[in-house]
């Protein structure tokens, strides 16, 4: 079975319906996957949310900022879930 690190940029793009650049996904995978190509969904989601932290245009420590951060976390979680499901179905 292939690992997340072996997904092509085209596969990532197709799986995520061109919602996010594959280089962003790949940079998180490269930084956090273990030697077997595994990453916990929550670790990916947290790293994904942190990647976009500087782009949140709300006041830090506000409820709106927390909501935006949580939305990015959820988005990251759904991304890694989709990628893992794809590999599981191969």
C-alpha positions in Angstrom: 0.0 0.0 0.0 1.2 3.5 -0.9 1.7 6.1 1.8 0.6 9.7 1.9 4.1 10.8 0.9 3.7 8.9 -2.4 0.6 10.7 -3.6 1.3 12.8 -6.7 0.4 16.5 -6.9 -2.2 15.6 -9.5 -3.8 13.1 -7.2 -3.9 15.6 -4.3 -5.4 18.3 -6.6 -8.0 15.9 -8.0 -9.0 14.5 -4.6 -9.4 18.0 -3.1 -11.2 19.4 -6.1 -8.4 22.0 -6.6 -9.4 23.7 -3.3 -5.9 23.9 -1.9 -2.4 23.9 -3.5 -0.8 20.5 -3.3 2.5 22.0 -2.2 0.9 23.2 1.0 -0.5 19.7 1.7 2.9 18.2 0.8 4.9 20.5 3.0 2.8 19.5 6.0 3.1 15.8 5.1 6.8 16.1 4.7 7.2 17.9 8.1 4.9 15.6 10.2 4.7 12.1 8.6 6.6 9.5 10.4 9.1 7.1 8.7 6.2 4.9 7.6 4.4 7.8 5.9 1.7 8.0 8.7 0.3 11.2 10.2 -2.5 11.5 12.8 -5.5 13.4 11.5 -5.4 15.8 14.4 -1.7 16.5 13.9 -2.3 17.4 10.2 -5.4 19.5 11.1 -3.5 21.5 13.7 -0.5 22.0 11.3 -2.9 23.1 8.6 -4.7 25.6 10.8 -1.3 27.0 12.0 -0.2 27.4 8.4 -3.1 29.8 7.8 -2.9 31.5 11.1 -1.3 34.7 9.7 -4.1 35.1 7.2 -6.9 35.3 9.8 -8.0 38.9 9.6 -9.7 39.0 13.0 -8.4 40.3 16.2 -6.3 37.7 17.9 -7.9 36.1 21.0 -11.4 37.1 19.7 -14.2 34.7 19.2 -14.1 35.5 15.5 -10.4 34.6 15.3 -11.0 31.3 17.2 -13.9 30.5 14.8 -11.7 31.1 11.7 -8.9 29.0 13.2 -11.4 26.2 14.1 -12.7 26.3 10.5 -9.2 25.9 9.1 -8.6 23.0 11.6 -11.8 21.3 10.4 -10.8 21.9 6.7 -7.4 20.4 7.4 -9.0 17.4 9.1 -11.3 16.8 6.1 -8.3 17.0 3.8 -6.3 14.4 5.5 -9.4 12.2 5.9 -10.0 12.3 2.2 -6.4 11.5 1.3 -6.4 8.6 3.7 -9.7 7.2 2.5 -8.3 7.4 -1.1 -5.3 5.3 -0.1 -7.4 2.9 1.9 -9.6 2.3 -1.2 -6.7 1.5 -3.5 
